[in-house]
Amino acid sequence: MTSHASTSAEISPADGSTDSLRRALAQVRTEVGKAVVGQDGAVTGLIIALLSRGHVLLEGVPGVAKTLLVRSLSHALSLDTKRVQFTPDLMPGDVTGSLIYDAKAGEFEFRNGPVFTNILLADEINRTPPKTQSALLEAMEERQVSVDGLSLPLPEPFIVAATMNPIEYEGTYTLPEAQLDRFLLKLVLDIPERDVELEVLRRHATGFSPRDLTAAGVTPVLGAAELAAAQASVAAVGASPDVLAYIVDLARATRHSPSAKLGVSPRGTTALLAAAKAWAWLSGYESITPDHVQAMVLPVWRHRIQLRPEAELEGITVDTILHGVLQQVQVPI
């Protein structure tokens, strides 16, 4: 998933044209690359999630720049971001906000929690109990917080970028299927290759500070209004009946896989459609093709399939199932 970025001087997203918006988002990837090295796929995935108004699960060991990635993207898009470190003693009000008694006014006043932002970084989301997870679930699905009988809308855009550590399970709470299914994408951030890691070290040796994105040269390219216009353009991307049938056939094939205990739900098919539309739009297409669908199958579906215990013992992974499904299902011409 590559793209040729224009220089910021050539981009004028304020005119709202589709081409200028697309060029601006390509430039966003370039800006994030000034702070984050070697995670181009994750950057593109987060942009796709924003365009699709979906949430993202980031999986990777500590120290692969998950937090820096989200902060850099927010900076390049002029969006507000907040980080919450999820812990076993975190309460729902610590995320959504709380009613505080105002002694002077003699009444309770609601104080917004960190969820009232554009991009919420939920660090180690599986370390908090189900009660707090469910409070975040309402915010993710309904894009609002319910307090004392009132529904308070969250800012637009709003997405949750949640991180999980794949190697440490002690003291964690398994995310319920209902919550996993509400993440549009699961992006895996691997340990970088040697040359990439060397470039990271070279930048730090020459004074780079991840706490000062402005000094790193990361500059805002567009804002919430332009992003909303891009989201509208993505929604208008077409899909032929054959491609829609292809998505359904892929989903049904996961349900019939002998290695899967649980296949992709109908929500998963709509998620794949949304992500494929965003990727097609970023690639300059007016309608999605089977190639766009295939490119998004793994990140959109890898967290929606449950393996049978015997398949896990044999070393079969969800990605293995999805690669097999892509080979088995006939591609529309």
N, C-alpha and C positions, 0 to 999 in steps of 0.2 A: 504494500500500500504506500506508494510513493507519490510525490507531487512536486512540481517545480514552483518554488516560491518566488514572488516578485519582491522588489525592494519596497520598503515602506513608503518611499516618495512617490511610487507609481500607483499606490492604492488610495482610492477615495470612496470608502464604503458608505459615506453619507448620502451618496446619490441613490442608494438602495437597489441598484441593478444587480441581477443575479451574478453576472461575471465579476463585478467588483467585490461582492460579498464573498464569492468563492476564492478570489485572489487574496482577500483579507484573511480568510481562515487558513489559507496556505501559509501566509506570512506569520500567523499565530504559531504555527509549528516551528518556524524558523526562530521566532523570539524565545520560545520555550527551550529550544536547543542551545541557546546561549547559557542556560543554567543547568540543563539536564542533558547528559550525554548518553547516547545509545538506547534510548527508550522511545524511538519514533513510533512504533506500533501502539504503545500505551497512550502516547499523546494523541494520535489519530483516533483511538478508541474513545478517549474522553470527549473529543470534539464531536464524534458521532453520537455519543450519549447526550450531549447538550443539544444537538440538533434534533434528536428524537425525543427530548424531554424524558430521558430515562436515567436510571441510577447504575452505578458501577461498583463492582467488587474487585478490589486490587489484591492479588495474592502474591506474596514474595517474602523472602527472608528479610530480617531487619537490615537496613543500610543500603537498599537499592534505590533510594531517592523517591519513595512513594509520596512523602509529605512535600518535598521540594517540587515534585511534578505538579501537584495540585496547586500549590502556592504560585508557581510560575505561570500556569495556565490562567489562574484568576487574575494575575497582574496583567497579562497580555490582553485579557478581555475586559479589563476595567470592572471586574466583578468583586463583590465582597466574599470573603471566605473565613470560616471559623473552624477550629480543630477541637475535637473532644476526645480525650483519652478515656476509653471505656474500661471500667474496672468493676470488680464484683460488688462494690458498695455504691455504685452510681445509681441514683434514683431518677425516675422519669422526669421530675421537675428540674433536675440538673441539665436536661437536654432541651425540654420544651419551654421551660420558664415556670415561675411560681407566683402565687398570690402573696403579696407582702402587705402587712398592716401598716398604714400610714397614720401615726398617732396624731399628727397635726390636723389632718383632714377627717380623722375618725372613720376611715373606711379602708377596705382592702384595694390594693392596686396591683395589677399584673405587670410583672417585669419579664420582658422577653428573654428566652434562653438562647443558647447558641444556634438552635435550629433556624432562627430567623436570620437567614443569610442566603447567598446565592449558591455557594458550593460548600457543603458541610463535609469536612473530613472526619469520618468516624473511625478513629484509630483502634484496631483490635476489637472490632465489634462483637466478636464471639467471647469476650471476657466479661460481659455484663449479663445479669439475669434476664429471663424471659419477660418480666414485667417492664423493664426499661426498653428491651428490644421491641415490644409491642407498641410502646409510645412512639418510637421512631417509625414503626411500620405505618401508623396512621398518617404521620407527616409525609412519608414517602408516597403513599397511595392517594390520599385525599388532598395533599398539599395544603394542609391546614392543621391547626392545633385547637383542640376543644378544651376550654377552661370554664368551669362554673356555668355550664349551659350555653356558652358562647363559642362560636367558631371563628378563629382568627386566621385569615389567609396568610400564607407564606409569600415572600417576595418572588418575583419572576425575573429570570429563571431560577429554578431551585432543583438541585440534584444532590444526592448523597454519594460520596466516594468513600466506601468503607474498605478498610484494610483487614487482612487476616494473615496470620503467621502459619505457614503450612507445616512446620516441623515441631511446633510446641502445642500440646493439647492439655497439659496439666492446668487445672483451674479455669477451663473454658466451658462455655455452654453452647451446645450444637444449635446452629440457626435452624428454626423450623422451616419446613418446605415452603410454607406460605410466604415467608419472608425472602428466602432464596429466589423464589420464582418472580419476585417483584424487582429484582435487579436485572436491568436490560443486558448488561455484559459482565463477564468475568474475565479480567485481564491478568495474565500471568507475567510478572516481572522477574526475569531470570538474572542470575549473576552475570555481569558483563564479560565480554571477551577480553583477552589480554590487552589489545590495542585500545579498547574503549576505557578500560580501567586505568591504563597508563595516561590517557588524555584527562581523565578525572583528576588524577594525582598531579599532572602538570599544571592544571588550572589552579588547584589549591596551592601549589608551590609558588605561583606567580601572584597570589593575593586574593583569589576568589573566595567570597564569603557567601554561603547559602542564605544568610540572614539579611543580605543587602542585595536585592534583585536589581535595583536601579543602578548600582555600581557595576553589576554584571552586564549591564546594557540591555536588560529586558524592558521593552517599552510597550505601552498599550497600543493596540492596533484598532480595535473596535469596542463597542459597548453593548449594553443590554438591548437598546433599540434596534441596532443592526443585527444582533443575534436573533431577535424576534422575527425580523424580516427574513433572515435565512431559514428559520424554522418554518415559516409559512411557505417558502419556496420548496423546501424538502417535502412538506405535506402534499404539495401539488404534483410530485413525481408520480408517473403512471406505473401501472403493473398490469400486464396482459393476463387473460384467463389462464393461459398455459403456464405462466410463471407462478401464479397463485396456486394452481393445481400441483406444481412441482414442490412448493413449500409444504403443502398438506401431505403429499406422498412421502417426503423426507421425514416429517414428524411421525407419520403412521409407521414408517419403517423402524424408528427408534422404539416404538411400543412393542413391536414384534421381535425385537432382538433377543436371542436366548440369554444374553449376558446381562440384560437390563431388568431390574425389578420394577422400575418406574420410568416410563418414557416421557417424551415432551408433551406438555399440556397444550390445549388451544391457546392459552395465553402466550406460550412459547412461540407459536406460529405467528401471532400478531407482532411479537417482539422482533422476530426475524425479518418480517416485512418492513417494520419501521427502521431497523438498522440498515437493511439493504437499500432502502430509499435514500437514507442519509449518505451512504457510501457511493451510490449512483450519482447523487447530486454533486458531491465533492469531486467526483471523477468527470463531471461535465455531461452526464446523460440525462435525458428527459424522462426516461422510464427504466425500470430495473431489468436486468438480464439474469440468466442463470449464474453467470460469473459473479455478479454482485451477491447473490444469495449464497453461493458456495464460499465466498470470502468471509462471510459473517457467521457461518454455521457454528464454528468452534467457539468463538467468544460469546455468542448468544445462547448456545445450548449446553455448554460443558458443565454448568452448575445445575441443570434442570433434570439430569438423568441420575437415577440411583442404580448402582451395580448390585448384582446378586453376590452373596458372600463367596460362593464358589468361583465366580469370575474374578473377584479380587484376589483370591488365593492363587489363581492361575496367572496373575500379573496383568490381567486385562484392565485397561483404563477407559474412562469415558471418551477420551480423544480417539482411542482405538475404535470404539463403536461408531463414532461419527465419521471417521475416515472410511470405514466399511460401508456405512449407509450412503455416503457420497458416491462410492464406486458402484453400489448395487442399483440405486434408483435411476431410471432412465431420464436423461436430460432432454427437455423440449428443444426442438430445433427452431 
